[in-house]
Amino acid sequence: MWSADFTTDWPNRFARLTEIRNLVESAYSSIEERFGHQLRCQSRVGQPNEILTKGIVKNVRVVAGVPSWYRAEFIAMASTV
């Protein structure tokens, strides 16, 4: 009987897929850490839009170099002082 072990028979493919999986899990983790794990939209149209918006905001924050600990509430508190 023929059986294939993906990790040993195709190590390059396995390494590439593992790399992609790590990148996806890292992005998901950072979005979940920042925005929480629940969706606020209740409609079927709003939920995918909310997910896409969170991804866009995450990418903008990475490109802008905003630290992960930075919160928008600091700006609101500073402007009232």
ROLOLO-805138 format. One record per residue (C-alpha): chain; residue in three letters; x, y, z. Coordinates in steps of 0.25 Angstrom, whole numbers, plus 2048, in hexadecimal, padded with zeros to 3 digits. Layout:
REM ROLOLO-805138
+-------+-----+-----+-----+-----+
! chain ! res !   X !   Y !   Z !
+-------+-----+-----+-----+-----+
!     A ! ala !   X !   Y !   Z !
...
+-------+-----+-----+-----+-----+
END
This chain:
REM ROLOLO-805138
+-------+-----+-----+-----+-----+
! chain ! res !   X !   Y !   Z !
+-------+-----+-----+-----+-----+
!     A ! met ! 800 ! 800 ! 800 !
!     A ! trp ! 805 ! 80E ! 7FC !
!     A ! ser ! 806 ! 819 ! 807 !
!     A ! ala ! 80C ! 826 ! 806 !
!     A ! asp ! 811 ! 82E ! 811 !
!     A ! phe ! 810 ! 83C ! 80D !
!     A ! thr ! 81B ! 841 ! 816 !
!     A ! thr ! 826 ! 837 ! 811 !
!     A ! asp ! 821 ! 835 ! 802 !
!     A ! trp ! 81F ! 844 ! 7FF !
!     A ! pro ! 827 ! 84C ! 809 !
!     A ! asn ! 828 ! 859 ! 801 !
!     A ! arg ! 819 ! 859 ! 7FF !
!     A ! phe ! 817 ! 856 ! 80E !
!     A ! ala ! 820 ! 861 ! 812 !
!     A ! arg ! 819 ! 86B ! 809 !
!     A ! leu ! 80B ! 867 ! 80E !
!     A ! thr ! 810 ! 868 ! 81D !
!     A ! glu ! 816 ! 876 ! 81A !
!     A ! ile ! 809 ! 87B ! 814 !
!     A ! arg ! 801 ! 875 ! 820 !
!     A ! asn ! 80A ! 87B ! 82A !
!     A ! leu ! 808 ! 889 ! 823 !
!     A ! val ! 7F9 ! 887 ! 823 !
!     A ! glu ! 7F8 ! 883 ! 831 !
!     A ! ser ! 801 ! 88F ! 835 !
!     A ! ala ! 7F8 ! 899 ! 82E !
!     A ! tyr ! 7EB ! 892 ! 834 !
!     A ! ser ! 7F1 ! 893 ! 842 !
!     A ! ser ! 7F5 ! 8A1 ! 841 !
!     A ! ile ! 7E7 ! 8A5 ! 83C !
!     A ! glu ! 7E1 ! 89D ! 847 !
!     A ! glu ! 7EA ! 8A3 ! 851 !
!     A ! arg ! 7E7 ! 8B1 ! 84D !
!     A ! phe ! 7D8 ! 8B0 ! 84A !
!     A ! gly ! 7D3 ! 8A4 ! 851 !
!     A ! his ! 7CE ! 897 ! 84C !
!     A ! gln ! 7BF ! 89B ! 84A !
!     A ! leu ! 7B9 ! 8A2 ! 83F !
!     A ! arg ! 7AF ! 8AD ! 842 !
!     A ! cys ! 7A8 ! 8AD ! 835 !
!     A ! gln ! 79B ! 8A4 ! 835 !
!     A ! ser ! 798 ! 8A5 ! 826 !
!     A ! arg ! 79E ! 89B ! 81C !
!     A ! val ! 7A2 ! 8A7 ! 814 !
!     A ! gly ! 7A9 ! 8AE ! 81F !
!     A ! gln ! 7B1 ! 8A3 ! 825 !
!     A ! pro ! 7BA ! 8A1 ! 819 !
!     A ! asn ! 7BB ! 8B0 ! 818 !
!     A ! glu ! 7BF ! 8B1 ! 826 !
!     A ! ile ! 7CA ! 8A6 ! 824 !
!     A ! leu ! 7D0 ! 8AD ! 818 !
!     A ! thr ! 7D0 ! 8BA ! 81F !
!     A ! lys ! 7D7 ! 8B4 ! 82B !
!     A ! gly ! 7E2 ! 8AE ! 821 !
!     A ! ile ! 7E3 ! 8BC ! 81A !
!     A ! val ! 7E5 ! 8C3 ! 828 !
!     A ! lys ! 7EF ! 8B9 ! 82C !
!     A ! asn ! 7F7 ! 8BB ! 81F !
!     A ! val ! 7F7 ! 8CA ! 820 !
!     A ! arg ! 7FC ! 8C9 ! 82E !
!     A ! val ! 807 ! 8C0 ! 82A !
!     A ! val ! 80B ! 8C9 ! 81E !
!     A ! ala ! 80A ! 8D6 ! 827 !
!     A ! gly ! 813 ! 8CF ! 832 !
!     A ! val ! 809 ! 8D1 ! 83D !
!     A ! pro ! 80D ! 8C9 ! 849 !
!     A ! ser ! 803 ! 8BE ! 84D !
!     A ! trp ! 802 ! 8C3 ! 85B !
!     A ! tyr ! 7FD ! 8D1 ! 856 !
!     A ! arg ! 7EE ! 8D4 ! 858 !
!     A ! ala ! 7E6 ! 8DF ! 852 !
!     A ! glu ! 7E0 ! 8E2 ! 860 !
!     A ! phe ! 7EE ! 8E9 ! 863 !
!     A ! ile ! 7EB ! 8F3 ! 859 !
!     A ! ala ! 7DD ! 8F6 ! 85E !
!     A ! met ! 7E2 ! 8F7 ! 86C !
!     A ! ala ! 7ED ! 901 ! 868 !
!     A ! ser ! 7E4 ! 90A ! 860 !
!     A ! thr ! 7DB ! 90C ! 86C !
!     A ! val ! 7E6 ! 911 ! 875 !
+-------+-----+-----+-----+-----+
END
